[in-house]
Each structure stands twice: as C-alpha cells, then as structure tokens.
Amino acid sequence: MHLNIAFESFRLDNGLTVILHRDTTIPIVAVNLWYNVGSWNERPGKTGLAHLFEHMMFQGTRQVPGEMYFRLIQSRGGTMNGATSFNRTTYHETLPSHHLEMALWLEADRMRSLADALTQEKLDNQRSVVKNERRQQVDNQPYGLWLEKTLEMAYPGEAPYHWPIIGYMDDLDGATLDDVRAFFYDYYCPANASLVIAGDMDTDQVKKWLDHYFGDIPSGARAVEPRWTWHVNGTGEKRMILTDRVHLPRLHISYHVPGLEEESFTTAEILNAILSSGKSSRLYDQLVFRRPVAREAYSFLLPLLRSGLLVFIATPLPETSVGQVETALQQEIDRLCQDGVTENELHRIKNQLTAYKVRELQNVEYIANSLNQHHSLFGDPERINTELEKYRSVTREQVEAFARRYLHKDNRVVLTILPGTEEKL
C-alpha cells in the first residue's frame, strides 16, 4: 500500500529545513520543530542537560516572558508541548490555522534569543522541577529504576545510551548556567533543526513568514552524531537483582536488536507485535490466559539509532516464582525460534499495524511529527509514503531468522526486581 501524502521540502539560506504538508480539510494546523539533540549527545558527568533544556525553553524570552508562551497558545484554542528522547528534542503546537503566524513567531523568537533571557533563578527553578520529576517517575516509583539499570547493563559506560534521558541527580545538581547557555549555542540553531508545518495554510504566505521570522537567525552548525562502536549481537548475558518497595517481583529481559534506521527494524516491529499485541498475542495467551503464571506479560521495542532493545516484562502471580515465569517466557521464545510463526499470525499483525498507521495518518499532528522523524532520523521524509509497504513485505522467514539471530541468552540483559527495602547490585 503506497500512500500519497504530498509535501514540499526546502531549506532556508541559514540551513533550517522546512517541510510543508497542506491539508485544508479542517481549519487547524500543526507546527513541529525538531532539534537534532538528545541525551545521546551528553557525556558522563553532564547527563540530563537535553531534558533540562527542554524545560528551559518554556521559561520565556525578553519578548515573551514567563508563562506568556502558554497563555498566547492556549488563549487561541491551541495546545503545545515538548519532548526529549535519546536522539532528538521536539517542540510542537496545534492551533486554529488563522493563528499560525503567531506560532511561527514564538518558535523563531525562542530559537533566536532564548539565551539572552536565561538566568540563574530560571535554572534553579527548572532544576527543581526536573529533580521532582525524577523522584516521582524513577526514584519513588515502584520498579522505577528498571530502565536506568537496564541501560547501564546493556551499554558500556562510554556508550551514549548508558545513562537515562532524565539524567542523574548529581549531574542535575552540577549543571551550571554556563552549561545551559553552551547547550543552547551548540544545538539550538537553524542548521541543527527541521520545521514541519501540516494542515490548513496558504503555502506562499507561510514561506514569507518563514523568511521574515527565521531567515536572519545565524545558521550555527549541525550537531555531530556521537561516534562509538558497538556490536549488537552476542556480547554475553548480564544479570542484576534489585530490591524495591514493591509487593510483587518483576522480571525484565532485554535483547539487543538493530537500530531503528536498519531495514530489519521493521521485522523487529512485526516480531514484537506477534509476541505482545493484544490478548491474542503469544505472551498474553500462554503466560496470562492459558496456563497463568503471570498477571502481566508483554514486550516492546526501545527504538534507538544504531542499537535498539527488545524488552520483555513479566510480573508473576503471587503464588508463582520469578524463576517459573522466566522459564515459561523462555519456552515461548524457544517455541517461536524453533517452530516459527504461522501465516495467520503474520497476516493478522500486518492488518493490525496497517489499520493503526492509517488511523494515525488522519491526524495532522501525527503527519507533522512523522514527516519530521523520517527527515531527521533517516534523511528521507518520503518514507512516510512507503512505511506501510515495508510492513507488508516482511515474510515469515525474515521474522523467524530475526528471532533466532537475536533472541538468545548471549545477547541479553536480565534485571529482576524483588520485594524488599535494600538495593542489591
């Protein structure tokens, strides 16, 4: 199924990539701005800066102070937010189309002059916010340390995925105003950004606004992708046991798989869906429904450039041990590797993924973000029109070969969290 989502792509003289997708069906427009920076651009001792700076971007400039950014968007019936991942930072607004010029002005103002309004007071305020976020989501959350400890096992200390996106407390405490300003000048510039506008617009007028608001911002330079060598397959099993204030133990098994830029990552998505998509999936059917040993059992992909993880999580029933759940989970993995998948399974999953993607593509916010993702991570926004074809072309043989190649004990890390009060490393 080849889609036909039309778009226009060009670059301003200062290096800002722009992608326009015009859809006049309803009078709304989505603005999606990606900066080519995430936690993988950090280094040990300076973790958490990418996410901390995302917060700083909402603290106002000299022209738009304090909470005025939110008020301007929300008072016009719009929504906005930001997000930091391992490989990028995104800012987005969706609002009635006749307020598009205002949204472009706001984003250009932040790109141009945010550093001029950075203060120690703003940094201290947002540092406290991020530290509280970490306490709520990680330190004081049941099982909250699972991803952080998994990353530390899965990737060596020099690898840019060794630390969590939110950063470590000591590093957040050590972040200085000079660090934050340097981060802005290094990464928040036109040459390191891409802007997608999708929805109801007059493209000729939009081009004039882009030239007016963004055109004279100094170019800067595109960020250099971190350089590191990592062998995805066969690095040896690693295990860790933690205790936490939880009622039930939980098992986490994570396998190294190719990065999301690899063609085989589509095969990984199909495999993951066969294992964990809904109540007809293998993990739910075998571990939760038919011979219940777990109250939940599922898998998901952690999509990273160069090296991803296929993660399995299972929580035993009160009368079941972690060892029994691990044995049952391993039996399902072995059964898939040895017996393969059926044509019915593959057909069902392809239909599910196709329907899900088609539904997403009815939304201009999703289209804007997807175009930006395909451009920023793969250098090819046209991938939005061929994505479904990639799913449809995956064969049983590819899924089975992928499972046998990557789902083995020498290619995984295993984290078990047990009820208790003391952490065991």
C-alpha positions as CSV (number, residue, x, y, z in Angstrom):
1,M,0.0,0.0,0.0
2,H,1.7,3.1,-1.2
3,L,0.4,6.3,0.3
4,N,0.3,9.7,-1.3
5,I,0.8,12.3,1.4
6,A,2.0,15.3,-0.5
7,F,4.6,17.6,0.9
8,E,7.1,20.3,-0.1
9,S,10.6,20.3,1.3
10,F,13.2,23.1,1.1
11,R,15.9,24.7,3.1
12,L,16.3,28.3,4.1
13,D,19.7,30.0,3.5
14,N,20.6,29.6,7.1
15,G,20.2,25.8,7.0
16,L,16.8,25.4,8.5
17,T,15.0,22.5,6.8
18,V,11.3,23.2,6.2
19,I,8.6,20.6,5.2
20,L,5.1,21.8,4.3
21,H,2.1,19.5,4.1
22,R,-1.1,21.3,3.1
23,D,-4.5,19.8,4.2
24,T,-7.5,22.2,4.2
25,T,-10.0,19.6,5.4
26,I,-10.4,21.3,8.8
27,P,-9.1,24.7,9.8
28,I,-6.3,23.6,12.1
29,V,-2.5,23.5,11.7
30,A,0.3,21.6,13.4
31,V,3.8,23.1,13.9
32,N,6.5,20.6,14.7
33,L,10.1,21.6,15.3
34,W,12.8,19.0,15.9
35,Y,16.3,19.8,17.2
36,N,19.0,17.3,16.4
37,V,20.0,16.7,20.0
38,G,19.0,14.3,22.7
39,S,20.5,12.5,25.7
40,W,23.0,10.7,23.5
41,N,24.8,14.0,22.8
42,E,25.6,14.2,26.5
43,R,28.6,12.8,28.3
44,P,29.2,11.1,31.7
45,G,29.1,13.8,34.4
46,K,26.9,16.0,32.3
47,T,23.7,13.9,31.9
48,G,20.2,15.3,31.8
49,L,21.1,18.5,30.0
50,A,18.9,17.8,27.0
51,H,15.8,17.3,29.1
52,L,16.6,20.1,31.4
53,F,17.0,22.5,28.5
54,E,13.6,21.4,27.1
55,H,12.2,22.8,30.3
56,M,14.2,26.0,30.0
57,M,12.7,26.6,26.5
58,F,9.3,27.3,28.2
59,Q,10.7,29.9,30.6
60,G,10.4,32.8,28.3
61,T,12.5,35.3,26.3
62,R,12.8,39.0,26.6
63,Q,9.9,39.5,24.2
64,V,7.7,36.7,25.6
65,P,8.4,36.5,29.4
66,G,7.4,33.8,31.8
67,E,4.2,32.0,31.3
68,M,3.2,34.2,28.4
69,Y,4.1,31.5,25.8
70,F,1.5,29.1,27.3
71,R,-1.1,31.9,27.6
72,L,-0.7,33.0,24.0
73,I,-1.2,29.5,22.6
74,Q,-3.9,28.3,25.0
75,S,-5.9,31.6,24.7
76,R,-6.2,31.0,21.0
77,G,-7.5,27.5,21.5
78,G,-4.2,25.7,20.9
79,T,-2.1,23.1,22.6
80,M,1.6,22.8,22.9
81,N,4.3,20.6,24.5
82,G,7.9,19.4,24.2
83,A,9.6,16.1,24.4
84,T,13.1,14.8,24.8
85,S,14.3,11.4,23.7
86,F,17.7,9.8,23.3
87,N,18.2,11.1,19.7
88,R,16.1,14.3,19.4
89,T,14.2,17.1,21.2
90,T,10.8,18.2,19.8
91,Y,8.5,21.2,20.3
92,H,5.1,21.3,18.9
93,E,1.9,23.3,18.7
94,T,-1.5,22.6,17.2
95,L,-3.9,25.5,16.9
96,P,-6.6,27.1,14.7
97,S,-4.9,27.9,11.3
98,H,-5.5,31.6,11.4
99,H,-3.1,31.8,14.4
100,L,-0.2,30.0,12.5
101,E,1.8,33.2,12.2
102,M,1.9,33.7,15.9
103,A,3.2,30.1,16.5
104,L,6.0,30.7,13.9
105,W,6.9,33.9,15.6
106,L,7.1,32.3,19.0
107,E,9.3,29.4,17.8
108,A,11.6,31.8,15.9
109,D,11.8,34.1,19.0
110,R,13.0,31.1,21.1
111,M,15.5,29.9,18.6
112,R,16.9,33.4,18.1
113,S,17.1,34.8,21.6
114,L,16.4,32.4,24.4
115,A,19.9,32.5,25.8
116,D,19.6,36.3,26.3
117,A,16.9,35.7,28.9
118,L,18.5,32.7,30.8
119,T,19.0,33.4,34.5
120,Q,20.2,31.5,37.5
121,E,16.8,31.9,39.0
122,K,15.1,30.2,36.0
123,L,17.8,27.4,36.0
124,D,17.3,26.8,39.8
125,N,13.5,26.7,39.3
126,Q,13.6,24.2,36.5
127,R,16.3,22.1,38.0
128,S,14.0,21.6,41.0
129,V,11.1,20.7,38.7
130,V,13.2,18.1,36.8
131,K,14.5,16.6,40.1
132,N,11.0,16.3,41.4
133,E,10.0,14.7,38.1
134,R,12.8,12.2,38.6
135,R,11.7,11.5,42.1
136,Q,8.1,10.9,41.0
137,Q,8.9,8.8,37.9
138,V,12.0,7.0,38.9
139,D,13.3,7.1,42.5
140,N,10.0,6.9,44.3
141,Q,8.1,4.9,41.6
142,P,7.6,1.2,42.1
143,Y,10.0,-0.6,39.7
144,G,11.1,3.0,38.6
145,L,14.8,2.2,38.3
146,W,14.3,-0.7,35.9
147,L,15.1,1.2,32.7
148,E,18.1,3.1,34.1
149,K,19.6,-0.2,35.4
150,T,18.9,-2.0,32.2
151,L,20.6,0.7,30.1
152,E,23.6,0.6,32.5
153,M,23.9,-3.1,31.9
154,A,23.1,-3.1,28.2
155,Y,25.6,-0.4,27.1
156,P,29.1,0.2,28.3
157,G,30.0,3.4,30.2
158,E,31.3,5.2,27.1
159,A,28.2,4.4,25.0
160,P,25.7,7.3,24.7
161,Y,22.8,5.1,25.9
162,H,24.4,4.2,29.2
163,W,22.5,6.9,31.1
164,P,18.8,7.8,31.4
165,I,17.3,10.7,29.5
166,I,16.3,12.5,32.7
167,G,19.9,12.3,34.0
168,Y,21.4,11.5,37.3
169,M,20.7,13.6,40.4
170,D,24.3,14.6,40.9
171,D,24.6,15.8,37.3
172,L,21.5,17.8,37.6
173,D,22.8,19.4,40.8
174,G,26.1,20.2,39.0
175,A,24.6,21.8,35.9
176,T,25.6,25.5,35.7
177,L,24.2,28.5,33.8
178,D,27.3,28.3,31.6
179,D,26.5,24.7,30.8
180,V,22.9,25.6,29.8
181,R,24.0,28.6,27.7
182,A,26.6,26.5,25.9
183,F,24.0,23.8,25.2
184,F,21.8,26.4,23.5
185,Y,24.5,27.8,21.3
186,D,25.8,24.3,20.4
187,Y,22.4,22.8,19.4
188,Y,19.6,25.3,19.1
189,C,20.3,26.8,15.7
190,P,18.7,26.6,12.2
191,A,21.3,24.2,10.8
192,N,20.6,21.7,13.6
193,A,16.8,21.9,13.3
194,S,13.9,20.9,11.0
195,L,10.5,22.5,11.0
196,V,7.3,20.8,9.7
197,I,4.0,22.6,9.2
198,A,1.0,20.4,8.4
199,G,-2.6,21.4,8.0
200,D,-4.7,24.3,6.7
201,M,-2.4,27.0,5.3
202,D,-1.5,29.3,2.4
203,T,1.9,27.9,1.5
204,D,3.0,31.1,-0.3
205,Q,2.2,33.2,2.8
206,V,3.9,30.7,5.1
207,K,7.1,31.0,3.1
208,K,7.0,34.7,3.5
209,W,6.6,34.3,7.3
210,L,9.4,31.8,7.5
211,D,11.8,34.1,5.7
212,H,10.7,37.0,7.9
213,Y,10.9,35.3,11.3
214,F,13.6,32.7,10.8
215,G,15.6,33.9,7.8
216,D,18.1,36.0,9.6
217,I,18.8,33.8,12.6
218,P,22.5,32.8,12.5
219,S,23.0,29.3,10.9
220,G,25.1,27.6,13.5
221,A,26.2,24.0,12.8
222,R,24.6,20.7,12.6
223,A,25.4,18.5,15.6
224,V,27.9,15.7,15.1
225,E,26.5,12.3,15.7
226,P,28.2,10.5,18.6
227,R,30.9,8.1,17.5
228,W,31.0,4.8,19.2
229,T,31.5,1.1,18.2
230,W,29.0,-1.4,19.4
231,H,28.4,-5.0,18.4
232,V,24.7,-5.7,18.6
233,N,24.8,-9.4,18.8
234,G,26.5,-11.9,21.2
235,T,28.1,-9.7,23.9
236,G,27.3,-12.2,26.7
237,E,24.4,-12.3,29.2
238,K,24.4,-9.9,32.1
239,R,22.2,-10.2,35.2
240,M,21.3,-7.9,38.1
241,I,19.0,-8.3,41.1
242,L,17.5,-5.2,42.8
243,T,15.1,-5.0,45.8
244,D,12.5,-2.3,45.9
245,R,9.4,-1.3,47.9
246,V,7.1,-3.4,45.8
247,H,4.5,-6.2,46.6
248,L,5.4,-8.5,43.7
249,P,8.7,-9.2,41.9
250,R,9.1,-8.3,38.3
251,L,11.3,-9.7,35.5
252,H,12.9,-7.6,32.8
253,I,14.7,-9.3,29.9
254,S,16.1,-7.0,27.2
255,Y,17.7,-8.3,23.9
256,H,20.0,-6.1,21.7
257,V,18.5,-5.6,18.2
258,P,19.5,-3.4,15.3
259,G,18.8,0.3,15.4
260,L,15.7,1.8,14.0
261,E,17.5,3.1,10.9
262,E,18.1,-0.5,9.8
263,E,15.7,-2.2,7.4
264,S,15.5,-5.2,9.8
265,F,13.9,-2.9,12.5
266,T,10.6,-3.3,10.6
267,T,11.0,-7.1,11.1
268,A,11.6,-6.4,14.8
269,E,8.3,-4.5,15.0
270,I,6.4,-7.4,13.4
271,L,8.0,-9.9,15.8
272,N,7.2,-7.7,18.8
273,A,3.6,-7.4,17.7
274,I,3.3,-11.2,17.3
275,L,4.6,-11.6,20.8
276,S,2.7,-8.8,22.6
277,S,-0.1,-7.2,20.6
278,G,-3.4,-7.7,22.4
279,K,-5.0,-10.6,24.1
280,S,-4.4,-12.9,21.1
281,S,-0.6,-12.3,21.3
282,R,1.6,-15.2,22.3
283,L,2.8,-13.8,25.6
284,Y,-0.7,-13.0,26.9
285,D,-2.2,-16.2,25.6
286,Q,0.4,-18.5,27.1
287,L,1.6,-16.8,30.2
288,V,-1.5,-14.9,31.4
289,F,-4.5,-16.8,29.9
290,R,-3.9,-20.5,29.2
291,R,-1.5,-21.5,31.9
292,P,-1.4,-18.4,34.1
293,V,1.9,-17.8,35.7
294,A,1.9,-14.0,35.4
295,R,-0.5,-11.2,36.0
296,E,1.0,-9.4,33.0
297,A,3.5,-10.4,30.3
298,Y,4.4,-8.2,27.4
299,S,7.2,-6.9,25.2
300,F,8.0,-3.6,23.5
301,L,10.8,-2.1,21.4
302,L,13.0,0.7,22.6
303,P,13.7,2.4,19.3
304,L,17.2,3.9,19.2
305,L,19.6,4.8,16.5
306,R,22.3,2.2,15.8
307,S,21.3,-0.2,18.6
308,G,17.8,-0.9,20.0
309,L,16.4,-3.1,22.7
310,L,13.5,-5.6,22.5
311,V,12.3,-5.7,26.1
312,F,10.2,-8.4,27.8
313,I,8.5,-7.6,31.1
314,A,6.6,-10.1,33.3
315,T,5.1,-9.8,36.7
316,P,4.5,-13.2,38.4
317,L,1.2,-14.1,40.1
318,P,1.5,-14.1,43.9
319,E,1.8,-17.9,44.0
320,T,4.4,-18.0,41.2
321,S,8.2,-17.5,41.5
322,V,10.3,-15.3,39.2
323,G,12.1,-18.5,38.1
324,Q,8.9,-20.1,36.9
325,V,7.9,-17.0,34.9
326,E,11.4,-16.8,33.3
327,T,11.1,-20.5,32.4
328,A,7.7,-20.0,30.8
329,L,8.8,-16.9,29.0
330,Q,11.9,-18.7,27.7
331,Q,9.7,-21.6,26.5
332,E,7.7,-19.2,24.4
333,I,10.8,-17.6,22.9
334,D,12.2,-21.0,22.2
335,R,8.9,-22.2,20.6
336,L,8.9,-19.2,18.3
337,C,12.6,-19.7,17.3
338,Q,12.1,-23.4,16.7
339,D,8.6,-23.7,15.3
340,G,8.4,-20.3,13.6
341,V,5.2,-18.2,13.1
342,T,2.1,-19.0,11.2
343,E,0.8,-17.2,8.1
344,N,-2.4,-16.4,10.1
345,E,-0.3,-14.7,12.8
346,L,1.6,-12.7,10.3
347,H,-1.5,-11.7,8.3
348,R,-3.3,-10.6,11.5
349,I,-0.4,-8.5,12.7
350,K,0.1,-6.8,9.3
351,N,-3.5,-5.9,9.2
352,Q,-3.4,-4.5,12.8
353,L,-0.3,-2.4,12.1
354,T,-1.7,-1.2,8.8
355,A,-5.0,-0.2,10.4
356,Y,-3.2,1.5,13.3
357,K,-1.0,3.5,10.9
358,V,-3.8,4.6,8.7
359,R,-5.8,5.8,11.7
360,E,-2.8,7.8,12.9
361,L,-2.4,9.4,9.5
362,Q,-5.8,11.0,9.8
363,N,-4.3,13.4,12.3
364,V,-2.2,16.4,11.1
365,E,-0.2,16.3,14.4
366,Y,0.9,12.8,13.6
367,I,1.7,13.6,10.0
368,A,3.8,16.6,11.1
369,N,5.8,14.5,13.6
370,S,6.2,11.6,11.2
371,L,7.5,13.7,8.4
372,N,10.0,15.3,10.8
373,Q,11.0,11.9,12.1
374,H,11.6,10.5,8.6
375,H,13.6,13.5,7.7
376,S,15.6,14.0,10.9
377,L,16.5,10.3,11.6
378,F,16.6,8.9,8.1
379,G,17.1,11.9,5.8
380,D,14.1,10.9,3.8
381,P,10.6,12.3,4.5
382,E,9.2,10.3,1.6
383,R,9.4,7.3,3.9
384,I,6.0,8.3,5.3
385,N,4.5,7.1,2.0
386,T,6.3,3.8,1.9
387,E,6.2,2.8,5.6
388,L,3.2,0.5,5.1
389,E,4.8,-1.2,2.2
390,K,7.7,-2.1,4.4
391,Y,5.4,-3.8,6.9
392,R,3.5,-5.7,4.1
393,S,6.8,-7.0,2.6
394,V,8.1,-8.8,5.8
395,T,8.0,-12.5,5.4
396,R,7.7,-15.4,7.9
397,E,11.2,-16.4,7.0
398,Q,12.5,-13.0,8.0
399,V,10.7,-12.9,11.3
400,E,11.9,-16.4,12.2
401,A,15.5,-15.7,11.2
402,F,15.5,-12.5,13.2
403,A,14.2,-14.3,16.3
404,R,16.9,-17.0,16.0
405,R,19.6,-14.4,15.4
406,Y,18.9,-12.0,18.3
407,L,16.7,-13.8,20.9
408,H,19.4,-15.9,22.6
409,K,21.0,-15.7,26.0
410,D,24.3,-14.3,25.0
411,N,22.6,-11.2,23.6
412,R,20.5,-10.1,26.6
413,V,20.5,-8.4,30.0
414,V,18.2,-9.7,32.7
415,L,17.0,-7.5,35.6
416,T,15.0,-8.9,38.4
417,I,13.3,-6.6,41.0
418,L,12.3,-8.3,44.2
419,P,10.2,-7.0,47.2
420,G,12.4,-5.5,49.9
421,T,14.0,-2.3,51.2
422,E,17.6,-2.6,50.2
423,E,19.0,-2.3,46.7
424,K,21.3,-5.2,45.6
425,L,23.6,-4.7,42.7
